[in-house]
Amino acid sequence: MQYTNRYQSPLGGILLAADKSGLTGLWFEGQKYFALRLDEEHEEKDTPVFDAAKRWLDQYFSGREPEAAVPLHLTGTPFQNGVWELLRTIPYGQTTTYGSLAKRLAGERGLPHMSPQAVGGAVGHNPVSILVPCHRVLGANGSLTGYAGGLDKKKALLSLEGARTGRLR
């Protein structure tokens, strides 16, 4: 059974989803792939996972790097889960590229090459935005590209973290 709850961020409303194992979704209202993995049958409810997620988001939106981890339960394909795990290693306030992620994942899997576009597809379907920081991934030339919540939100999140955004377009 999945549960939902809402959070009002400075960038707009957020829908949270969780099951008994952890947070399963975090989507900006109206974003691409909104509530994609949310069970049709779900219940709005307060849970300890939502309390932890809201504390994390409060710290994050106050401009501080959150300290406590939120339990996550990511359910994607093995490829998606591998990409989402890589996203979680991108430090607060730093960025990487789709190509760099593809190289790292290829190396971990003993492959000579992996498509940055395939990695981008998995990044774009990340069900727990912000906590799994897909907003920290940029195009090959440092361009601001590909965020399901919208490029305005991606830029705002990077600015909040103090990431260098001067070269972003």
Summary of the structure (lengths in Angstrom):
residues: 169
radius of gyration: 15.5
end to end distance: 41.3
largest distance: 46.5
contacts: 506
relative contact order: 0.16
helix: 34%
strand: 18%
